[in-house]
Amino acid sequence: MTRYLIDIRLMGSVKNQIHTLSRHIEERFRPENTMVVPHITLAGPFSTDDEQRLVDDFTRICSDQRSVPKYEVGGYGFFPDTRVVYVAITPDETLRQFRWQLAQAIAPYCTLRDYDLDSAEDFRFHATIAMKLDWLTFQRIRWFCKNQEPVIHRHHPIRATLLANGKILGEYDFVQQRILSPAQARSRATFMRDRDILRVWDDEGGEEE
């Protein structure tokens, strides 16, 4: 069965910081699951029997956005029930509503989980750094993270990505306001174009990229 996921890929210094922290955790605590890719989950994992409808709804919801969602990265959080350690993400209202609209659009024909159906206000945005931990390892990593400096960096969620079994089906670039093909999504030319545009925004807004 195909496993679908909608997320925001973390890029630049945020991605590097989370990768570094994950490596430190891996070296120090040796968790069994080390396949953590820095991202912010918007929906999933889930399955569906109508992939084309999913692609169409993803494209429509993304294209209807009139402003670029934003978020800030902060300290650390924990899901004790599932023993997950994560970096906390604070979304703006645009990102909250964007995720909610996606979930509502695909819920009728996709096997979304309960947390995917949380309201715009209640959904907990996060970037996982360790998961599927045994209880002792979870407690040790939890204590370790509480004594770490928080990841603090403002970053625009440039792209929302639709994946099927880990492979990109489509990606919406909020800066260019268009859907990218899998090849375009992986293109260095596209990344460089986004980076240049964001640098102009940051210079005008007084934020540090």
C-alpha positions, 0 to 999 in steps of 0.5 A: 500500500502506498504511504502518502505524506504532506509536509514542509521540507526544512532547508538551510540552517534549520535543517543543518541544526536539526541534523546535527542534534539528531547525530549527537543523539544517535551517537550518545543514546543509540536509538533504534530508529535513526531515519529522521528526515527534518520536516514539518508534517502537515498530514499523514502518513495516510493512504488513499485509493484516489491518488489523482484526486489527492494531487488535484486537491493538493494543487488547488489548496496550495494555489489558492493561497494568497500569502506566504505561510511563515513559522518560527523554530523554538525549543523542544517538545515531547509526546510521551504516549508515542515517545517522540522528541521534537523541535517545536514549531510556531506557525503563523495564522496563514500556516495554521489555516493552510494545514486545516484546509488541506486536511478538510479537503482530503479527509473524505477519501484519505485515511487521516489520523485523529491528530490530522483532524485537529482544529487549526488552533489545536494542531501541534506543529513540530519537527521530529528529532527522535521517534519510536524510542523505548521508555528509558531512552526517551527519558534520557533524551528528554533530559538531554534536550532540556539542557540544550540551547533551543533552535532559534531561527526564522524561516519561511516555509518555501515549499509544501511537498506531497510524497508517495512512499518517500518520493515527491509527487508534487511540490508547491513553491510559495515564493514562485507561486507554482507547482513544481515537478519532482525534477524541478523540486530537486533542482539546484536552480530552483533552490538558488532562485528561492534563496535569492528571493528570500534574501531580498524579503529578509533585507526588506523585513529586517530578518536574518536568513 
